[in-house]
Amino acid sequence: MEVGFWLALAATVIVILTLTAYTTLLERKVSAYIQDRIGPNRAGPWGLLQPIADVLKLVFKEGFQPAKSYKFLQYLAPILMVAIAVAAIAMVPISPHIQFFSGSVGLLYLLGLLSMSVYGVTLGGWASASKYSLLGGLRSGAQMISYELAMGGALLSVLILTAFRGGGEDFLQPRAIVEAQRTGWFVFLNPVGFFIYLVAAFAETNRAPFDLVEAEQELVGGYHTEYSAIRFGAFYVAEYLNVILSSAFVATFFLGGYLGPFEGCWG
């Protein structure tokens, strides 16, 4: 493959991981504003270095595991979550000329990745050998499976619109979906599908009001109760990485993707 391909891939991963880190800061700032608190403001000006401080803390923190846990599987669960989230980056069409995965299966690849992320959550809860973690993993897995059905239905409506707009045999490709929106975004043609997909994306990423699976007052922390240090950080990264990617896919499927008002300026 060309050097430019790998440079574009590396730049995209770095940008998305940076956005992931600062999404955590943004959420903490917004939560503090809602709750009439100050929020992170010690690490750097306005707390802008707080994500870096969090990473350093998690890297150097000592990790603990329950004595009766399944150690290998407990290590595997957060790695699986991060790997699946990073693999989904390949489906984001950056421009008319840049999409890292252009196989014929298209969205089937994305739906397959989403279904596999359930295993990371349930495996993390079960391998911890804790009833609280197990309950959290089961609840989270049940929620993710339930809303995947709604998400799949919303994506089916997008594929139908793409096929009607001349998507041809490539209607499964995210780039073809974006190109089919040159004459009008799908959010205007299919607002119900957009709303269903948006709600399902909130549920898939465990954001409020779908954060019941963590249930801190009942399950302490849910499926990641017995995780600490960098392994907990991996779950944290995967969760916020999925938030960024879900936003990118909402834009791709319903808001014109890279067909924004400045598309002509990028060449």
C-alpha positions in Angstrom: 0.0 0.0 0.0 1.1 3.6 -0.5 2.8 5.5 2.2 0.1 8.2 2.0 -2.5 5.5 3.1 -0.6 4.7 6.2 0.0 8.3 7.0 -3.7 9.1 6.6 -4.6 6.1 8.8 -2.1 7.1 11.5 -3.2 10.7 11.5 -6.9 9.7 11.7 -6.2 7.3 14.7 -4.2 10.0 16.5 -7.0 12.7 15.9 -9.7 10.3 17.1 -7.8 9.2 20.2 -7.1 12.9 21.0 -10.8 13.7 20.6 -11.5 10.7 22.9 -9.3 12.0 25.6 -10.8 15.5 25.5 -14.4 14.2 25.3 -13.8 12.9 28.9 -12.8 16.4 29.9 -15.8 18.0 28.1 -18.2 15.6 29.8 -16.7 16.4 33.2 -16.9 20.1 32.6 -20.5 19.9 31.4 -21.5 17.7 34.4 -19.8 20.2 36.7 -21.7 23.1 35.2 -25.0 21.2 35.5 -24.3 20.4 39.1 -23.0 23.9 40.0 -19.4 22.7 40.5 -16.1 23.9 39.0 -14.9 20.7 37.5 -11.2 19.9 36.6 -9.2 23.1 36.6 -5.8 22.3 38.2 -3.9 20.5 35.5 -2.9 23.2 33.0 -4.9 26.3 32.0 -8.7 25.6 32.4 -7.8 22.0 33.1 -6.8 21.3 29.5 -4.0 18.9 30.6 -6.3 16.8 32.8 -6.6 14.0 30.2 -2.8 13.7 30.1 -2.7 13.6 33.9 -5.4 10.9 34.0 -3.4 8.7 31.5 -0.2 9.1 33.5 -2.1 8.2 36.7 -3.6 5.1 35.2 -0.4 3.9 33.7 1.6 4.1 36.9 -1.1 2.9 39.2 -0.9 -0.6 40.7 -3.3 -3.1 39.2 -5.3 -5.5 41.4 -7.2 -8.7 40.5 -9.5 -10.8 42.6 -7.8 -14.0 43.7 -10.5 -16.3 42.1 -10.8 -14.3 38.8 -10.1 -15.8 35.4 -6.9 -13.8 34.9 -6.3 -14.3 31.2 -9.9 -13.6 30.3 -10.0 -10.6 32.6 -7.0 -9.2 30.7 -8.5 -10.1 27.4 -11.8 -8.2 27.9 -10.5 -4.6 27.8 -8.1 -5.4 25.0 -11.0 -6.8 23.0 -13.1 -3.6 23.6 -10.3 -1.3 22.4 -9.4 -3.4 19.4 -13.1 -3.5 18.2 -13.4 0.3 18.7 -10.2 1.0 16.8 -11.2 -1.4 14.0 -14.4 0.5 13.5 -12.4 3.6 12.5 -11.7 1.9 9.1 -15.4 2.3 8.2 -15.4 6.2 8.4 -15.2 7.8 5.0 -12.9 10.8 5.5 -13.3 12.2 2.0 -14.3 11.0 -1.5 -10.9 9.5 -1.9 -10.1 8.2 1.6 -11.8 5.3 3.2 -9.5 2.7 4.9 -11.8 -0.3 4.4 -13.5 -0.6 1.1 -14.5 -4.2 1.0 -17.8 -5.2 -0.6 -19.5 -6.1 2.7 -19.5 -2.5 3.9 -22.0 -2.0 6.7 -22.1 -5.7 7.4 -18.6 -5.4 8.7 -19.7 -2.5 11.0 -22.7 -4.5 12.3 -20.4 -7.5 12.9 -18.0 -5.3 15.0 -20.9 -3.9 17.0 -22.2 -7.3 17.8 -18.7 -8.5 19.0 -18.4 -5.6 21.4 -21.0 -7.3 23.6 -18.5 -10.1 24.3 -16.0 -7.7 25.8 -18.6 -6.3 28.3 -20.0 -9.7 29.3 -16.6 -11.3 29.4 -15.2 -8.6 31.7 -18.1 -9.0 34.1 -18.0 -12.8 34.1 -14.2 -13.2 34.3 -14.0 -11.0 37.4 -15.6 -13.7 39.6 -17.8 -11.1 41.3 -21.6 -11.2 41.4 -21.8 -7.4 41.0 -19.6 -7.4 37.9 -21.5 -10.3 36.5 -24.8 -8.6 37.0 -23.4 -5.4 35.4 -22.1 -7.3 32.4 -25.4 -9.1 31.9 -27.4 -5.9 32.1 -25.0 -4.1 29.8 -25.0 -7.0 27.3 -28.8 -7.2 27.3 -29.1 -3.4 26.6 -26.5 -3.5 23.8 -28.2 -6.5 22.1 -31.6 -4.9 22.4 -30.7 -1.6 20.8 -28.6 -3.2 18.1 -31.9 -4.4 16.6 -33.3 -0.9 16.5 -30.0 0.4 15.1 -30.0 -2.3 12.4 -33.5 -1.3 11.4 -32.6 2.4 11.1 -29.5 1.4 8.9 -31.8 -0.7 6.7 -33.8 2.5 5.9 -30.6 4.2 5.0 -29.6 1.4 2.6 -33.0 1.5 0.9 -32.6 5.3 0.4 -29.1 4.8 -1.0 -30.3 2.1 -3.4 -33.1 4.4 -4.7 -30.7 7.2 -5.2 -28.4 5.3 -7.5 -26.1 3.6 -5.0 -25.9 0.6 -7.4 -24.1 -2.5 -6.2 -22.1 -0.5 -3.7 -25.0 0.6 -1.6 -23.5 -1.1 1.4 -20.5 1.2 1.3 -20.4 4.2 3.7 -18.9 6.3 0.9 -21.8 5.4 -1.4 -24.2 6.4 1.4 -22.5 9.8 1.7 -22.5 10.4 -2.1 -26.2 9.5 -2.3 -26.9 12.6 0.0 -25.5 15.1 -2.5 -29.0 16.2 -3.4 -30.3 16.1 0.2 -29.4 14.7 3.6 -31.2 11.6 4.8 -32.1 13.3 8.1 -34.7 15.3 6.1 -36.0 12.3 4.1 -36.0 9.9 7.1 -36.2 11.8 10.4 -37.8 8.8 12.2 -34.9 6.6 11.2 -32.4 9.3 12.3 -34.1 9.6 15.7 -34.2 5.8 16.2 -30.5 5.6 15.3 -29.5 8.5 17.6 -31.3 6.9 20.5 -29.8 3.5 19.8 -26.3 5.1 19.6 -26.8 6.7 23.1 -27.8 3.3 24.4 -24.9 1.5 22.8 -22.4 3.9 24.3 -24.1 3.8 27.8 -24.6 7.5 27.9 -27.4 9.1 30.0 -30.2 8.3 30.2 -29.1 4.8 29.3 -26.3 4.5 31.9 -28.5 2.3 34.1 -26.1 -0.6 33.4 -23.5 0.9 35.6 -26.0 1.5 38.4 -23.4 2.8 40.9 -25.9 2.7 43.7 -26.5 -1.0 43.1 -23.6 -2.6 41.3 -20.7 -0.2 42.4 -19.4 0.2 38.9 -21.0 -2.5 36.8 -19.0 -4.8 34.6 -15.7 -3.0 35.4 -16.0 -3.0 39.2 -13.0 -5.3 39.6 -10.7 -3.4 37.1 -8.1 -0.9 38.1 -5.1 1.0 36.7 -4.5 0.7 32.9 -7.1 -2.1 32.4 -9.8 0.2 33.7 -8.4 2.9 31.5 -8.7 0.6 28.5 -12.5 0.3 29.2 -12.7 4.0 29.6 -10.9 4.7 26.3 -13.1 2.2 24.5 -16.3 3.8 25.9 -15.4 7.3 24.8 -13.9 6.1 21.5 -17.3 4.6 20.8 -18.9 7.9 21.5 -16.7 9.6 18.9 -17.3 6.9 16.3 -21.0 6.9 16.9 -21.1 10.6 16.3 -19.1 10.1 13.1 -21.5 7.4 11.9 -24.5 9.5 12.7 -23.0 12.2 10.5 -22.1 9.7 7.8 -25.5 8.0 7.5 -27.8 11.0 8.1 -26.0 14.3 7.9 -24.1 14.1 4.6 -20.8 12.9 6.0 -17.9 14.8 4.4 -20.4 16.8 2.2 -20.3 19.8 4.4 -20.4 23.5 3.5 -16.6 23.5 3.1 -16.2 20.4 1.0 -15.1 22.3 -2.0 -12.3 24.0 -0.1 -10.6 20.7 0.8 -10.1 19.8 -2.8 
